[in-house]
């Protein structure tokens, strides 16, 4: 039965990938159509720039659009088309563009480690020493560098992993303090449920949301201490059984809180889950700080806050996992790499840092831009970032680069949740069996999912 479930999940994910690739090809054709292009200067052939990203939230797109409009004020003959892709299949689709020689002029890269093959294949411009990097807070460049110190991406914001919660929902349930231990977190869930409030909104219809739900626990509690674990599993240097101490706790806690999510979570979209939190039907959503933008896009005046997901019963041990990894990449093989670099440089300006904080609801990495942070992020900054109650995961590879291994992992976690027994040992055995069947030799990995 478990094998059958895994095959079904894998087939669905493959169909989604193929459909996404066909959609992407159509979008590229549309971007190349004359009706999509600027008029050009002096009657010359119109110039277009294509930018691939994975942002689904309205605020993120408003931030990108604000930069594009500013760029086109000084480049009226250039049309910039920003194409959003599904976060779960983003890297796989990006690598499909490599295979078909259709790489965009600019693209997002969430993780330097996960995109190393693109860098080594010449699809990333070396940004080391560029003057505009001096406008950024230096600590946020760490996740944009390879081991040799070279910078390959323009980081855009500092984001983290934890719980976004509706303060009004907590108040209705009589909850005054945020949970600081795992036992307190489960007690909060019970109290919310007793008041007819859905404790946790889960939109697992998009596979990446389940990954980051688990990641809010797994990354700070296990992966930060063992940053090479994902690479070792990919290469067959270790197994899930041998790494059980890293996986068992996070997987078990995921199962414990699964009973408090909405009905039919695998049929619920991320968009629907955000709406539940925005209007107070649900109290919490677990994942990244990008949820703030998502909730605000549903209800701008929602009273929301953030706290780290507690993973132990040691009071005060919970820390917010923060990072600024990856960012915007310029493809040096683009016919218009010089214009793409000008667009990238624009996004390092203070004006665009303020736009990011206003629209994307993120914490900009640009220096000295003022305090227009969203109230939820300002609270995060004052309560966790400023006093140092954070853990840095900038140097961590969070997901499997190989698309086959990534899908097998996601499907295995979904299968565990669908198992009414929530048998952690069986889940770990199943993951090893799946990986043994598809694992490739080290160095042959060519895909993976990102947020």
N, C-alpha and C positions, 0 to 999 in steps of 0.2 A: 504493500500500500504506500509506504513512504517513497519507494522508488517511483511509483506511478505519479504521486503528487509532484515529485521533483521534476519528472519529465514534462508534465503538464505546465508547471511554472516556467520551465526553461523554454518550452515551445512558445508560450505567450510572450516571454521577454524577447525571443528571437523575432517574432512577428512584429512586435513594437519597434525593434531595431530596424527591420526592413522597411516598415511603413515610414519611420522617421527619416530614413535615408532617402526614400522616394520623395517625401515632402521637402527635404533639404535640397534635393536636386531641382525640384520645381521652384523653390525660392531663389536658387542661384540663377536659374533661367530668367525668372521675373526680374531679379536685380540687374541682369544684363540686357533686358529689353529696353529699347530706346525710350519708351514712355517713362522709365524709372530714372533716367539720367538727367544731369544738368545740361544746360544749353551749350556749355563750353564758352571759352573766351575767344572773341575774334573769329567765330565760325569754325574753330578747330573741333576735332572729335571730342565729344563729352568725356569727362573723366569720372570714374566711379571708384569708390572704396567700399569694400565689403568687410563687415566686422561680425564675427560670430561670438555669441555669448550664451550663457545658460540662465539668465535672470528671468524669473517668471513674475515677480512682484511688480505692481504698477509703479511704485516709487523708484525702483531701480531703473526702469525704462525711462521714466521722466528725467532722471539724472543723466542718462546716456543721451537722451534727446536734447537736453539743455546744452550739452557740450557740442553736439553736432550742429545745432543752430548757431552757436557762437562761432564755430569753425567756418561755417558757410557764409558768415558775414564778411569774412576776409578772403574766402575762396568761393565766390559765387558760381564758378564754373565746375565745381566738384559736387557730386552727389554721394552721400554716405548712407549706406543701407546697413542697419544693424539687425541681425537675424537671431532671434532667441531660439535655442534648442532645448529639448528635454534634458534636465540635469542628470538623470540616471544613465542616459546613453550618450552624453555629450562627448566624452573622449573617444568613444568608438566611432561616432559620426565624424569627428574631426580627423581621425586617422583614415576614414574612408576618403576624405578629401585629399589626403596625401596620396593614397593609392590611385586616385583618378586625376592627379595633378591639378586639383582645383582648390588649393589652399587659399584662404582669404587673405586680405591685406593686413588685418588685425584679428586677434582672437584672445579669449580669456584662457588663462592657465591657472588652475587653482593651486596646484602643487608642483614645485620644481622636480621633486623625485618622480612623481607620476608622469611628468612630461619630458623626462630626460631624453627619450629617443627622438622627440621632435627637435630638441636643442641640438643634439649630436648630429642630426640629419640636416642641419642648416636652416631650419624653419624659424629661428628666433634670432633677433638682432641683439648683439652684445651692447648693453646700455652702460657698461662700466665707465665712470668718469664723466658722464653727461651732466652738464651744469644743473639741469632741472632736478636732478636727484637731491641736490642740496636743499630743496624746498621741503623735503620729507623728514619726518622724525627718524633718526638713524636706526633706532632699534627695530623699526618695522621693515628694514631692508633685509634682515636676516633670512626670511623665508623666500626672498627673491634671488638668493645667491646659490651657486654651486660651491663645492668644497674648495675650489681654487679662488674663491672670492669674487668671481665675475657675476654681474647683475644681468638678469635676463628678462625681468618683468617689471612693470610699474605697479607696485602695490597700491591699492585704492582705499581700503579700510581695515580696521581691526575688528574682527568678529569673534564670536565665541560659541560655546555649547552649554546649554542649560535648559531652564524651564521659563517659558513666557506664561504669565498668569494674569487672569482678570481679577483685579482687586475688588470690584463690586461683588463678584461671585464669592470670593473669600468672606467678604463682610456679611453677605446674606446667610452664610453657613456659620457665622460667629467665629471665624478664624481670624485671630489678631496677628499672630506671628507666623512668618514663613517657616516651613519645616527645616530643621538643621541636621537631622539624622534620618536614616532610612526608615526606622520605626515611626518617626513623626510624620514622614511623607505618606506612609500607608495609612496612618491615622487620619491625616488630612483628607485622603481619598475617601475613607469611610464616612467621615463627617459630611463631606460634600454630597456623597451619594444619599445619605440619610435625609438631606434637605431637597432631594429631587434635582440636584445639579450634577450634570455629567462631569466626573472628575477630570478625565483626560480626553482630548480630541485627537483622533488618529486618522490620518488620510493616507492609508497605505496603498491606495490604488496606483500611485506612483512609487516605484520600488525604492527610490532614493530616500523617501521620507522615513521608511522603516530603518534604513541603514543609519541615518543620523539620529533617530530615536535611540537606537542601541549605542551609537557613537557618543552620545552625551554622557554615557556611563563608561563604556569600554575605553575610550581614548584617554580621559584623565586618570582612570583607575588602573589601567593596565598598559596601554600602548606607550604612554609617555615614558614609563620606566623601561620599556623594551622597544625602542623605535624601529629596530630591524625585524620585528616579528613578522610583519606582513610579507616582507621580501623573503625571509627564511621559509615561510610556508609556501610561497610561490615557487621557490627553487627546490622544494622537497628536503630542505635541510632540517626541518622539524615537522611535526604533525600536530593536529589539534589535540590529540590525546597527550602528547608530550608537553603541550602548552596549555593543558587543562586549567592550570591555576590562573591563567590570564583570561580565559574565556568563560569558565563555569559561573563565576559570580555575576558578571554583567548579563549573561544569558538568563540565569535564574531570576534575577531582579526584573528583567524584561517580562518574563512570564508572570511574575507576581503582580506587576502593575497592569498587565494586559486585561485582567478581569475588570478593570475600571475604565476601559475605553468605550467609545460609542459602539453601537451595534453595526455590524457589517463593515469593519474598518478597511477590509481589502476591496470594498466596493465604494469607499468614500474617497473623494479626491482631496488633495492638499488644499485646494481652494475652499471646499466645503468645510474642512476642519478649521481653517482660519476664521471662517464666518461664525462657527460655533463659539469660538473664544471671543470674537469681537462683540457678539450680542449677548454674551453671558450664559448661553445654554451650556457651554463647557467652561471649566475653570482654568485648564492648563493645556499647553501643547509643548511637547518635548522635542528639542532639536537645536537649531542655531539661532543666533540673535537676528538673523534675517526674518524671523517670524514677526518681529516688531513692525517691519515694513508691510508684511502681509496682512497683519491684523489691522493696521492703520488704513490699508487700502479698502477694507470692509467698513470700518467705522473710525473716522479720524479722531473722535473724542473719547475713544475707549480708554478706561482707566486700567492700564496694564503695567506690569513690572517684570523684573527678571530675578531669578535666583539660581544658584548652582544645584544640580540634581545631587542630593546627598546619597552616597553609596555605602556608608558604614554607619554604625551607631556610636561613633566617636564624636562628641559635640565639638563644633568648631573646625572639623577637618575638611568640610566641603569647600572647594575653591572653584572659581569660575575658570574654565578652560578658554584661553584667549590666544589668538594668533593673527598674523597678517602674512599669509603665504600667497605666492603667485601674484597674479594681476594681469595687466594688459600686455600683450606681446605684439611686436611688429614683425611681420614676415619679411626678411631681407630679400627674398626672391620675388617679391611683388614688383610689378612694373612701376608702381607708384610708391615705393618704399619711403621716399623722401617726404611725400605728403602724409603718408601714414604716420611717420615719425612726428610731424608737426601736430597731427591730431592727438597723438599720445602725449606729447609735451603739454598740450593745452590742458589735459586732465590732471596735470601736476600743479596747476595754478591755484592760488587761494580761492578764487571765485568758484572753481569746480569742487574744491573741498567743502565749501559752504553749501553748494548745491547738493552734494552727496548727503550731508547731514540733514538738510531740509527735506530732500525728496526720498533718498534711499533709506533714510533712518539708520545710518551707520555712523561709526566713529572714524572720521577721516584721518589719514596719516599725514596730511599736509600740515606744516607748522603754522602756528599763530593765526588761526582763522576765526577765533572767537568762539563763543559758547552757545551756538544755536542747536545744541543736541536735543534730540527727542527726550522728554521727561523720563522715559523708561531707561534710556541709555545714560542719561545724566546720573540717575540713581545707581546704575551699574558702575559708572566711573567712580562715583564718590564712595560707594560702599565696598567695592571689590578691587577695581583697578588702582585707584590712588593709594589705598593702604596696603597694596601688594597681596591681596587675597586671591591671587590668580595662579594658574599653572600654564606655562607656555608650551604649545604643541606645534610651533612653527616648523620644527624639524622632523615631524612625524609623517610617514606615508600612511594615510588612514584606510585606504581601500586597495584592493588587488588591481594591478595594472592590466593583467590579462582579462579580457571581457568574459571568457569562459569561466575562469575562477571566480570573478566578481559575481557573475550571475548564479553560480553554484552556491556561493556563500549566502547571497540574498535569499535564494530559494530555500536553502537549509534553515535559515532563521525563520522564514515564513512558515515552513513546514513544522518547525518546533512550536510556534504559536498556535497553529491549527490542531496540534496534537493535544487533546484534552488532558492527557497525563503530564504534559510539559516535562518530559523526560530529558534532562540535560545530558546524561550519559549517552542516550540514544542519538541525540542531536549531534554530539561531538563525533560519535562513530559514523554517523551519516555524512558529516562534512568530510571526514577522512576518506570515506569510500568514494564520494563524488570527486574529490581532488585527485585521488589516485587514478581515477578513470580518465581525467582530462589534463592533468598537469603536464606542462611542457618543460623542456630543458631550460635552465636559467638563461635569460637573454633573449628568448623567443617570444616574450609577452608583447602584445600589440594592442591592448585596449584598456577598458576600465571605466568606472562610473565616477562622477564628481558632483559636487554641489557648487 
